[in-house]
Amino acid sequence: MENFFWRINLEEKPNCHYIGTGISEEHNNKTYCLPNLWCVHLYDFKGTLTMEEGCLDVHPGDIGFIPPGKTVTYAVYGTGVHLACHFYVKAESPPSRALPPLMPSGAFYPKISEAFHEVLHLHATNRLAADVKLWGMLLDAEQMWRNTGRKENTLHPALENSIRYIELHLSSRLRVEELVALSGVSHPYLIRLFKDQLDCTVTEYIQQRRMAKAQHLLTETDQPVKSIAIDCGFTDLQYFNKCIRKAFGISPRSFR
């Protein structure tokens, strides 16, 4: 299924019917089918996805696209959270664009994850804005897939793994040693990869991602500031306030 893809109409705005998070408990052979709706998933678990065309291995950070009427069976290894969005697109003959059944998000994980969460928050208050954001996310995913394999759009695999791990664990204490063990390269080499390809240190990148997550939660949700601080990896509220002021020039409460 390496070169398999689905045709989809992205020339018109999609309509989001459902978006939410789910806890994926370890199980085998759970089967799903949406007769009239597309589904896009952002996975945070290891497992397999089986359909009549074949079987695909699912990894944390992968994006999956399932067309209407397609029966899919999942096997999940371990436990993880995933994001799912069910949406409708108007039929077009023939559809002009294409999306794969599964692809790694790699270095684009932060962008895709942010967009997914924005659609999630907008869907409750502004359906039109949520649909427009979803449209942009799908177009970005299609562009990302078309760019797959182009040297100028790829990062070193060790760096991609580190970026994905950071994004999935922003609420936890993150150490460079963890990333080194995960990436399979030496400490100096990983440091050089961050500097050469992202123009920052590991610590700077983690802080940038935490501040971006905090800004999103402060502006798009009514979650308490203390809770946001914890979700962004800060146990000291005073230090969190200081970092927000340094990054944006205002206090956390000034975002609201």
MIZA-505767 format. One record per residue: residue number from 1; residue in one letter; x, y, z of N, C-alpha, C in turn. Coordinates in steps of 0.05 Angstrom, whole numbers, padded with zeros to 5 digits. Example, Ala and Ser with C-alpha at 12.3 -4.5 7.8 and 13.67 -1.06 7.14 Angstrom:
1, a, 00264, -00114, 00156, 00246, -00090, 00156, 00264, -00066, 00156
2, s, 00257, -00045, 00142, 00273, -00021, 00143, 00258, 00001, 00157
This chain:
1, m, 00016, -00024, 00000, 00000, 00000, 00000, 00017, 00025, 00000
2, e, 00042, 00023, -00005, 00060, 00046, -00003, 00052, 00069, -00020
3, n, 00042, 00063, -00045, 00035, 00085, -00063, 00004, 00088, -00065
4, f, -00011, 00077, -00047, -00040, 00078, -00048, -00049, 00105, -00038
5, f, -00071, 00115, -00049, -00082, 00140, -00039, -00112, 00141, -00045
6, w, -00126, 00160, -00032, -00154, 00165, -00036, -00158, 00191, -00051
7, r, -00176, 00192, -00069, -00183, 00217, -00083, -00203, 00232, -00066
8, i, -00199, 00259, -00064, -00217, 00275, -00047, -00220, 00303, -00060
9, n, -00244, 00314, -00056, -00249, 00341, -00066, -00242, 00361, -00044
10, l, -00220, 00376, -00048, -00213, 00397, -00030, -00215, 00425, -00042
11, e, -00230, 00426, -00064, -00234, 00452, -00077, -00256, 00468, -00063
12, e, -00272, 00454, -00047, -00293, 00467, -00031, -00289, 00461, -00002
13, k, -00300, 00479, 00015, -00297, 00477, 00044, -00310, 00451, 00055
14, p, -00296, 00436, 00071, -00308, 00412, 00084, -00327, 00421, 00107
15, n, -00343, 00403, 00116, -00361, 00409, 00138, -00356, 00389, 00160
16, c, -00346, 00399, 00183, -00339, 00383, 00206, -00364, 00374, 00221
17, h, -00369, 00348, 00223, -00392, 00338, 00238, -00385, 00330, 00266
18, y, -00360, 00321, 00271, -00351, 00313, 00297, -00321, 00316, 00299
19, i, -00312, 00325, 00323, -00283, 00325, 00328, -00279, 00321, 00358
20, g, -00261, 00304, 00365, -00256, 00299, 00394, -00232, 00282, 00398
21, t, -00226, 00277, 00424, -00203, 00261, 00431, -00214, 00234, 00442
22, g, -00198, 00214, 00439, -00206, 00188, 00449, -00182, 00173, 00462
23, i, -00188, 00157, 00482, -00168, 00141, 00495, -00167, 00114, 00481
24, s, -00145, 00107, 00470, -00142, 00081, 00456, -00131, 00060, 00474
25, e, -00148, 00044, 00485, -00139, 00022, 00502, -00129, -00002, 00485
26, e, -00112, -00018, 00497, -00102, -00041, 00481, -00124, -00060, 00474
27, h, -00126, -00066, 00448, -00147, -00084, 00439, -00140, -00095, 00412
28, n, -00154, -00114, 00403, -00150, -00126, 00376, -00177, -00126, 00361
29, n, -00176, -00119, 00336, -00198, -00123, 00318, -00224, -00108, 00325
30, k, -00221, -00082, 00329, -00244, -00065, 00331, -00249, -00053, 00304
31, t, -00273, -00056, 00293, -00280, -00049, 00266, -00298, -00024, 00265
32, y, -00292, -00006, 00247, -00307, 00019, 00244, -00313, 00024, 00214
33, c, -00336, 00038, 00210, -00343, 00047, 00182, -00362, 00071, 00184
34, l, -00355, 00092, 00171, -00372, 00116, 00169, -00384, 00117, 00141
35, p, -00409, 00112, 00138, -00421, 00109, 00111, -00418, 00134, 00094
36, n, -00421, 00158, 00106, -00423, 00183, 00090, -00401, 00204, 00096
37, l, -00384, 00197, 00115, -00365, 00217, 00124, -00336, 00208, 00121
38, w, -00318, 00227, 00116, -00290, 00223, 00117, -00281, 00223, 00146
39, c, -00258, 00212, 00152, -00247, 00213, 00178, -00217, 00218, 00176
40, v, -00207, 00237, 00192, -00178, 00242, 00195, -00171, 00237, 00224
41, h, -00149, 00222, 00228, -00139, 00216, 00255, -00111, 00226, 00258
42, l, -00104, 00235, 00282, -00077, 00240, 00290, -00071, 00220, 00313
43, y, -00055, 00200, 00307, -00051, 00178, 00325, -00029, 00183, 00346
44, d, -00034, 00172, 00370, -00013, 00173, 00391, -00011, 00144, 00403
45, f, -00011, 00124, 00385, -00008, 00097, 00395, 00005, 00080, 00373
46, k, 00014, 00057, 00381, 00025, 00038, 00362, 00004, 00016, 00357
47, g, 00001, 00008, 00332, -00018, -00012, 00325, -00018, -00018, 00296
48, t, -00040, -00029, 00286, -00044, -00034, 00258, -00071, -00025, 00249
49, l, -00073, -00019, 00224, -00098, -00010, 00210, -00101, -00028, 00186
50, t, -00123, -00043, 00186, -00128, -00063, 00165, -00153, -00056, 00149
51, m, -00151, -00057, 00123, -00175, -00053, 00105, -00171, -00072, 00082
52, e, -00190, -00072, 00064, -00189, -00091, 00042, -00164, -00088, 00025
53, e, -00152, -00064, 00024, -00128, -00060, 00008, -00103, -00071, 00021
54, g, -00104, -00076, 00047, -00080, -00086, 00061, -00079, -00077, 00089
55, c, -00055, -00080, 00102, -00051, -00074, 00130, -00028, -00054, 00132
56, l, -00032, -00034, 00149, -00011, -00013, 00154, -00004, -00012, 00184
57, d, 00022, -00008, 00189, 00031, -00004, 00216, 00027, 00025, 00224
58, v, 00015, 00030, 00248, 00009, 00056, 00258, 00029, 00063, 00280
59, h, 00040, 00087, 00279, 00060, 00097, 00299, 00051, 00124, 00310
60, p, 00059, 00130, 00334, 00052, 00157, 00346, 00061, 00179, 00327
61, g, 00043, 00198, 00322, 00049, 00220, 00304, 00040, 00216, 00276
62, d, 00030, 00192, 00269, 00019, 00187, 00242, -00008, 00200, 00239
63, i, -00013, 00208, 00214, -00039, 00219, 00206, -00053, 00199, 00188
64, g, -00078, 00193, 00193, -00093, 00174, 00177, -00118, 00186, 00164
65, f, -00124, 00178, 00140, -00147, 00188, 00125, -00164, 00165, 00116
66, i, -00189, 00165, 00123, -00207, 00143, 00116, -00231, 00154, 00101
67, p, -00237, 00145, 00076, -00259, 00156, 00061, -00286, 00144, 00069
68, p, -00308, 00156, 00061, -00334, 00146, 00068, -00338, 00117, 00058
69, g, -00352, 00101, 00075, -00358, 00074, 00067, -00336, 00054, 00069
70, k, -00312, 00063, 00079, -00289, 00045, 00081, -00289, 00031, 00108
71, t, -00289, 00005, 00109, -00288, -00010, 00134, -00259, -00014, 00142
72, v, -00254, -00006, 00167, -00226, -00007, 00177, -00226, -00022, 00204
73, t, -00206, -00040, 00207, -00203, -00054, 00233, -00177, -00046, 00245
74, y, -00178, -00038, 00271, -00155, -00030, 00286, -00146, -00051, 00306
75, a, -00120, -00053, 00309, -00108, -00067, 00332, -00090, -00047, 00345
76, v, -00093, -00043, 00372, -00078, -00023, 00387, -00060, -00037, 00407
77, y, -00035, -00028, 00407, -00015, -00039, 00426, -00010, -00018, 00448
78, g, -00018, -00024, 00472, -00015, -00005, 00494, -00038, 00015, 00494
79, t, -00033, 00038, 00508, -00054, 00058, 00511, -00043, 00085, 00501
80, g, -00061, 00100, 00489, -00053, 00127, 00479, -00077, 00143, 00473
81, v, -00073, 00169, 00470, -00095, 00188, 00463, -00093, 00193, 00433
82, h, -00116, 00194, 00419, -00115, 00201, 00391, -00137, 00223, 00386
83, l, -00133, 00238, 00365, -00152, 00258, 00357, -00166, 00248, 00332
84, a, -00192, 00253, 00330, -00208, 00243, 00307, -00227, 00265, 00298
85, c, -00230, 00268, 00272, -00249, 00288, 00261, -00264, 00274, 00238
86, h, -00291, 00275, 00240, -00308, 00264, 00219, -00319, 00288, 00204
87, f, -00316, 00287, 00177, -00325, 00310, 00161, -00337, 00302, 00135
88, y, -00352, 00320, 00124, -00365, 00315, 00098, -00353, 00334, 00077
89, v, -00348, 00323, 00053, -00340, 00339, 00031, -00358, 00333, 00007
90, k, -00365, 00353, -00008, -00382, 00350, -00031, -00369, 00333, -00052
91, a, -00384, 00315, -00064, -00373, 00298, -00085, -00365, 00314, -00109
92, e, -00343, 00306, -00121, -00333, 00319, -00145, -00324, 00298, -00165
93, s, -00329, 00301, -00190, -00323, 00281, -00210, -00305, 00292, -00232
94, p, -00280, 00282, -00234, -00266, 00266, -00214, -00254, 00284, -00192
95, p, -00250, 00274, -00168, -00237, 00291, -00147, -00209, 00298, -00156
96, s, -00201, 00323, -00151, -00176, 00333, -00162, -00152, 00329, -00144
97, r, -00156, 00322, -00119, -00134, 00319, -00100, -00134, 00292, -00088
98, a, -00112, 00286, -00073, -00109, 00259, -00062, -00096, 00260, -00035
99, l, -00103, 00241, -00018, -00091, 00238, 00009, -00085, 00208, 00013
100, p, -00064, 00202, 00028, -00057, 00174, 00033, -00073, 00162, 00056
101, p, -00075, 00136, 00058, -00089, 00125, 00081, -00074, 00130, 00107
102, l, -00047, 00133, 00106, -00031, 00137, 00129, -00004, 00150, 00121
103, m, 00004, 00169, 00138, 00031, 00181, 00133, 00042, 00192, 00159
104, p, 00068, 00192, 00162, 00080, 00204, 00186, 00080, 00234, 00184
105, s, 00075, 00248, 00206, 00075, 00277, 00205, 00103, 00288, 00208
106, g, 00121, 00273, 00221, 00148, 00281, 00223, 00152, 00309, 00235
107, a, 00167, 00326, 00222, 00173, 00352, 00233, 00148, 00370, 00232
108, f, 00127, 00362, 00218, 00103, 00378, 00216, 00083, 00371, 00239
109, y, 00091, 00353, 00256, 00072, 00345, 00278, 00062, 00369, 00294
110, p, 00080, 00388, 00303, 00070, 00411, 00318, 00049, 00427, 00303
111, k, 00053, 00431, 00277, 00034, 00447, 00262, 00007, 00432, 00259
112, i, 00008, 00406, 00253, -00016, 00391, 00249, -00031, 00388, 00276
113, s, -00016, 00384, 00297, -00029, 00381, 00324, -00042, 00407, 00332
114, e, -00029, 00430, 00328, -00041, 00456, 00335, -00066, 00460, 00319
115, a, -00065, 00454, 00293, -00089, 00458, 00276, -00112, 00441, 00285
116, f, -00106, 00416, 00292, -00127, 00397, 00302, -00140, 00408, 00327
117, h, -00124, 00418, 00345, -00135, 00428, 00370, -00150, 00454, 00366
118, e, -00142, 00470, 00347, -00157, 00494, 00341, -00185, 00487, 00330
119, v, -00186, 00467, 00312, -00212, 00459, 00302, -00229, 00448, 00325
120, l, -00217, 00434, 00343, -00231, 00423, 00366, -00244, 00445, 00383
121, h, -00229, 00466, 00388, -00240, 00487, 00405, -00260, 00505, 00390
122, l, -00255, 00509, 00364, -00273, 00526, 00348, -00300, 00513, 00343
123, h, -00299, 00486, 00341, -00324, 00472, 00333, -00346, 00476, 00353
124, a, -00340, 00482, 00378, -00360, 00486, 00399, -00373, 00514, 00397
125, t, -00358, 00533, 00386, -00368, 00561, 00387, -00371, 00574, 00360
126, n, -00356, 00565, 00340, -00357, 00578, 00313, -00353, 00557, 00292
127, r, -00374, 00544, 00283, -00372, 00522, 00265, -00359, 00530, 00238
128, l, -00366, 00554, 00228, -00354, 00563, 00203, -00324, 00565, 00205
129, a, -00314, 00578, 00227, -00286, 00580, 00231, -00272, 00553, 00234
130, a, -00286, 00534, 00247, -00275, 00507, 00250, -00273, 00494, 00223
131, d, -00293, 00497, 00206, -00292, 00485, 00179, -00269, 00497, 00162
132, v, -00265, 00523, 00164, -00244, 00536, 00149, -00217, 00527, 00159
133, k, -00214, 00524, 00185, -00188, 00514, 00196, -00183, 00486, 00188
134, l, -00204, 00469, 00188, -00202, 00441, 00179, -00193, 00440, 00150
135, w, -00205, 00457, 00134, -00198, 00459, 00105, -00168, 00464, 00102
136, g, -00159, 00484, 00116, -00130, 00491, 00115, -00113, 00468, 00124
137, m, -00121, 00454, 00145, -00105, 00431, 00155, -00104, 00409, 00134
138, l, -00126, 00403, 00121, -00126, 00382, 00100, -00109, 00390, 00076
139, l, -00110, 00415, 00068, -00093, 00424, 00046, -00064, 00423, 00054
140, d, -00057, 00430, 00078, -00030, 00428, 00088, -00020, 00399, 00087
141, a, -00038, 00381, 00096, -00031, 00352, 00097, -00027, 00342, 00068
142, e, -00043, 00351, 00050, -00040, 00342, 00022, -00014, 00352, 00010
143, q, -00007, 00377, 00017, 00019, 00389, 00007, 00042, 00374, 00020
144, m, 00040, 00368, 00045, 00061, 00353, 00059, 00065, 00326, 00047
145, w, 00043, 00312, 00040, 00045, 00286, 00027, 00058, 00288, -00001
146, r, 00050, 00308, -00016, 00062, 00312, -00043, 00092, 00319, -00041
147, n, 00100, 00331, -00019, 00128, 00339, -00016, 00145, 00316, -00004
148, t, 00132, 00295, 00004, 00147, 00272, 00016, 00168, 00262, -00004
149, g, 00192, 00260, 00006, 00214, 00250, -00011, 00230, 00272, -00023
150, r, 00221, 00297, -00022, 00237, 00318, -00032, 00258, 00326, -00010
151, k, 00282, 00326, -00017, 00304, 00330, 00002, 00301, 00356, 00018
152, e, 00292, 00377, 00004, 00291, 00403, 00018, 00269, 00404, 00039
153, n, 00251, 00385, 00039, 00228, 00385, 00058, 00231, 00364, 00080
154, t, 00254, 00351, 00081, 00257, 00329, 00100, 00277, 00337, 00122
155, l, 00273, 00326, 00145, 00292, 00330, 00167, 00305, 00303, 00173
156, h, 00327, 00303, 00187, 00340, 00279, 00195, 00320, 00262, 00212
157, p, 00318, 00236, 00208, 00300, 00219, 00224, 00303, 00223, 00254
158, a, 00327, 00226, 00263, 00331, 00229, 00292, 00319, 00255, 00302
159, l, 00319, 00276, 00285, 00307, 00301, 00292, 00277, 00299, 00291
160, e, 00266, 00286, 00271, 00237, 00282, 00269, 00227, 00266, 00294
161, n, 00241, 00245, 00302, 00232, 00230, 00325, 00233, 00247, 00351
162, s, 00253, 00264, 00353, 00256, 00281, 00376, 00233, 00302, 00377
163, i, 00227, 00313, 00354, 00206, 00333, 00352, 00179, 00321, 00360
164, r, 00173, 00298, 00350, 00148, 00284, 00356, 00146, 00278, 00386
165, y, 00168, 00268, 00397, 00168, 00261, 00425, 00164, 00286, 00443
166, i, 00177, 00307, 00436, 00174, 00332, 00451, 00145, 00341, 00451
167, e, 00133, 00341, 00427, 00105, 00350, 00424, 00086, 00333, 00441
168, l, 00091, 00308, 00443, 00073, 00290, 00457, 00078, 00290, 00488
169, h, 00100, 00303, 00496, 00107, 00303, 00525, 00113, 00331, 00536
170, l, 00100, 00351, 00524, 00105, 00378, 00534, 00097, 00383, 00563
171, s, 00079, 00367, 00573, 00070, 00370, 00601, 00089, 00356, 00620
172, s, 00108, 00341, 00610, 00127, 00326, 00627, 00154, 00340, 00628
173, r, 00170, 00331, 00647, 00197, 00341, 00648, 00213, 00328, 00625
174, l, 00225, 00344, 00608, 00239, 00335, 00585, 00269, 00339, 00588
175, r, 00284, 00318, 00584, 00313, 00320, 00586, 00326, 00312, 00560
176, v, 00348, 00325, 00554, 00363, 00319, 00529, 00371, 00290, 00528
177, e, 00378, 00279, 00551, 00387, 00251, 00552, 00365, 00232, 00542
178, e, 00340, 00239, 00547, 00317, 00222, 00537, 00317, 00223, 00507
179, l, 00320, 00247, 00496, 00319, 00250, 00467, 00342, 00236, 00453
180, v, 00365, 00236, 00466, 00389, 00223, 00455, 00383, 00193, 00454
181, a, 00373, 00182, 00476, 00367, 00153, 00477, 00345, 00145, 00456
182, l, 00326, 00163, 00452, 00304, 00158, 00433, 00314, 00159, 00404
183, s, 00331, 00179, 00399, 00339, 00185, 00371, 00359, 00165, 00360
184, g, 00375, 00152, 00378, 00395, 00133, 00368, 00420, 00146, 00358
185, v, 00424, 00172, 00363, 00449, 00186, 00355, 00463, 00196, 00380
186, s, 00487, 00205, 00377, 00502, 00215, 00400, 00492, 00242, 00409
187, h, 00498, 00249, 00434, 00490, 00275, 00445, 00500, 00298, 00428
188, p, 00526, 00300, 00421, 00535, 00322, 00405, 00522, 00324, 00377
189, y, 00516, 00300, 00366, 00504, 00300, 00339, 00476, 00310, 00340
190, l, 00461, 00302, 00360, 00433, 00312, 00363, 00433, 00342, 00367
191, i, 00450, 00352, 00384, 00452, 00381, 00388, 00458, 00395, 00362
192, r, 00476, 00384, 00346, 00483, 00397, 00321, 00459, 00396, 00301
193, l, 00444, 00374, 00302, 00420, 00372, 00284, 00400, 00395, 00291
194, f, 00395, 00399, 00316, 00376, 00421, 00324, 00387, 00448, 00314
195, k, 00413, 00452, 00318, 00424, 00478, 00311, 00425, 00481, 00281
196, d, 00433, 00461, 00266, 00435, 00463, 00237, 00408, 00465, 00223
197, q, 00388, 00449, 00232, 00363, 00447, 00217, 00340, 00463, 00229
198, l, 00342, 00470, 00255, 00321, 00486, 00267, 00332, 00513, 00278
199, d, 00358, 00517, 00276, 00371, 00542, 00284, 00365, 00549, 00314
200, c, 00365, 00528, 00331, 00362, 00533, 00359, 00373, 00509, 00375
201, t, 00376, 00512, 00401, 00385, 00490, 00418, 00360, 00473, 00425
202, v, 00365, 00450, 00436, 00343, 00432, 00444, 00326, 00447, 00465
203, t, 00339, 00459, 00485, 00324, 00473, 00506, 00308, 00496, 00495
204, e, 00319, 00510, 00476, 00304, 00533, 00464, 00280, 00522, 00449
205, y, 00283, 00500, 00434, 00261, 00489, 00419, 00238, 00480, 00438
206, i, 00245, 00466, 00459, 00225, 00458, 00479, 00210, 00482, 00490
207, q, 00225, 00503, 00497, 00212, 00527, 00508, 00194, 00540, 00488
208, q, 00202, 00541, 00462, 00185, 00552, 00441, 00159, 00537, 00439
209, r, 00161, 00511, 00439, 00136, 00495, 00436, 00118, 00498, 00461
210, r, 00130, 00500, 00484, 00114, 00504, 00509, 00100, 00531, 00508
211, m, 00114, 00551, 00499, 00102, 00578, 00498, 00080, 00578, 00476
212, a, 00084, 00565, 00454, 00063, 00564, 00433, 00038, 00550, 00443
213, k, 00042, 00528, 00458, 00019, 00513, 00469, 00005, 00531, 00490
214, a, 00020, 00544, 00507, 00008, 00561, 00527, -00008, 00584, 00514
215, q, 00003, 00597, 00494, -00011, 00618, 00480, -00037, 00609, 00469
216, h, -00037, 00585, 00457, -00062, 00574, 00445, -00083, 00569, 00467
217, l, -00074, 00557, 00489, -00093, 00551, 00510, -00104, 00576, 00524
218, l, -00086, 00596, 00527, -00095, 00621, 00539, -00115, 00637, 00522
219, t, -00111, 00635, 00496, -00129, 00651, 00478, -00153, 00636, 00469
220, e, -00152, 00610, 00468, -00174, 00594, 00456, -00191, 00579, 00476
221, t, -00183, 00578, 00501, -00198, 00563, 00521, -00202, 00579, 00546
222, d, -00220, 00570, 00564, -00223, 00583, 00590, -00211, 00566, 00612
223, q, -00192, 00550, 00605, -00177, 00533, 00624, -00162, 00551, 00644
224, p, -00163, 00545, 00670, -00148, 00561, 00689, -00119, 00563, 00683
225, v, -00107, 00586, 00690, -00079, 00591, 00684, -00061, 00570, 00697
226, k, -00067, 00563, 00722, -00051, 00544, 00736, -00051, 00517, 00721
227, s, -00075, 00509, 00711, -00078, 00484, 00697, -00062, 00485, 00671
228, i, -00063, 00508, 00657, -00048, 00511, 00632, -00018, 00509, 00637
229, a, -00009, 00521, 00659, 00019, 00519, 00666, 00028, 00490, 00669
230, i, 00012, 00474, 00683, 00018, 00446, 00687, 00018, 00431, 00660
231, d, -00002, 00436, 00643, -00003, 00423, 00617, 00020, 00430, 00599
232, c, 00033, 00452, 00605, 00056, 00461, 00589, 00083, 00454, 00602
233, g, 00082, 00439, 00624, 00106, 00429, 00636, 00118, 00446, 00658
234, f, 00102, 00465, 00669, 00111, 00483, 00690, 00098, 00475, 00716
235, t, 00115, 00470, 00737, 00104, 00464, 00763, 00104, 00489, 00781
236, d, 00119, 00509, 00772, 00121, 00535, 00787, 00105, 00556, 00772
237, l, 00082, 00564, 00783, 00065, 00584, 00769, 00079, 00610, 00766
238, q, 00095, 00619, 00785, 00109, 00644, 00783, 00129, 00644, 00760
239, y, 00143, 00621, 00757, 00162, 00619, 00735, 00148, 00618, 00708
240, f, 00124, 00605, 00707, 00108, 00604, 00683, 00100, 00633, 00675
241, n, 00091, 00648, 00694, 00083, 00676, 00689, 00107, 00692, 00678
242, k, 00131, 00687, 00690, 00155, 00701, 00681, 00162, 00694, 00652
243, c, 00159, 00668, 00645, 00165, 00659, 00618, 00146, 00671, 00598
244, i, 00120, 00673, 00605, 00100, 00684, 00587, 00106, 00714, 00582
245, r, 00113, 00728, 00604, 00120, 00756, 00600, 00144, 00760, 00583
246, k, 00164, 00743, 00586, 00188, 00745, 00570, 00182, 00739, 00540
247, a, 00165, 00719, 00535, 00159, 00711, 00508, 00140, 00730, 00493
248, f, 00120, 00741, 00508, 00099, 00756, 00495, 00096, 00785, 00505
249, g, 00110, 00792, 00526, 00109, 00819, 00536, 00085, 00826, 00553
250, i, 00068, 00805, 00559, 00044, 00810, 00575, 00041, 00786, 00594
251, s, 00023, 00790, 00614, 00018, 00768, 00634, -00001, 00748, 00622
252, p, -00002, 00724, 00633, -00021, 00704, 00623, -00050, 00714, 00623
253, r, -00058, 00728, 00643, -00086, 00737, 00646, -00093, 00759, 00625
254, s, -00072, 00772, 00615, -00077, 00793, 00595, -00085, 00782, 00568
255, f, -00082, 00755, 00564, -00091, 00743, 00539, -00122, 00741, 00538
256, r, -00135, 00745, 00561, -00164, 00740, 00563, -00180, 00766, 00567
